[in-house]
Amino acid sequence: VAVNKMDTTKWSEDRFNEIIKETSTFIKKVGYNPKAVAFVPISGWHGDNMLDESPNMGWYKGWSKETKGGVVKGKTLLDA
């Protein structure tokens, strides 16, 4: 899940976590496991975390998701 417009929240970690929580609830309701979904904070306007790591979100340590083959990790939308 690409969480876009992070630039408009001044790169807020709290807002990103709030969106993960709300979206995870919806993902569960439709029958998916939120742990199998990558959440990536991005700014499409600035290109942050789309292809390369963003210097604007130092708090973001990357995403991880569970698969049948194990845990997969990455930092950008391209990785996901």
C-alpha positions in Angstrom: 0.0 0.0 0.0 1.5 3.3 -1.1 0.7 6.0 1.5 0.9 9.1 -0.7 1.1 12.8 0.0 3.5 12.4 2.9 4.9 15.8 2.0 1.6 17.5 2.9 1.8 16.0 6.4 5.4 17.3 6.8 6.6 13.7 6.7 4.7 12.7 9.8 5.4 9.3 11.3 2.3 9.6 13.4 0.1 10.1 10.4 1.7 7.2 8.6 1.1 4.9 11.5 -2.5 6.1 11.8 -3.2 5.3 8.1 -1.6 1.8 8.6 -3.9 1.1 11.5 -7.0 2.3 9.6 -6.1 0.5 6.4 -5.2 -2.7 8.2 -8.7 -2.9 9.7 -10.1 -2.6 6.2 -7.7 -5.2 4.8 -8.8 -7.7 7.6 -12.5 -7.1 6.8 -12.0 -8.0 3.2 -10.2 -11.2 4.1 -6.5 -10.4 3.8 -3.7 -10.6 6.3 -2.2 -7.1 6.9 1.1 -8.7 7.7 1.3 -9.9 4.1 1.0 -6.3 2.8 3.8 -3.8 2.4 3.1 -0.2 3.6 5.3 2.5 2.0 5.1 6.2 2.8 5.7 8.1 -0.4 5.4 11.5 -2.1 4.6 11.1 -5.7 5.2 14.8 -6.3 8.7 14.7 -4.9 9.4 11.1 -5.8 10.2 10.2 -2.2 10.5 6.4 -1.4 9.3 5.5 -4.9 12.5 4.4 -6.6 15.1 5.5 -4.0 15.1 6.0 -0.2 13.9 9.4 1.0 16.1 11.6 3.1 12.9 13.3 4.4 11.7 10.3 6.4 14.6 9.3 8.5 12.2 7.5 10.9 11.1 5.1 8.2 13.2 1.9 8.5 11.4 0.0 5.7 8.6 -2.5 5.2 8.4 -6.2 5.8 5.7 -8.7 4.8 5.1 -12.3 5.5 5.0 -14.7 2.6 4.9 -18.5 2.4 8.6 -18.4 1.6 9.4 -16.3 4.7 9.7 -12.6 5.4 10.4 -10.2 2.6 11.8 -6.7 3.3 12.4 -3.5 1.4 12.4 0.3 1.7 10.8 1.7 -1.5 7.7 1.3 -3.5 9.8 -0.3 -6.3 11.0 -2.9 -3.8 7.4 -3.8 -2.9 
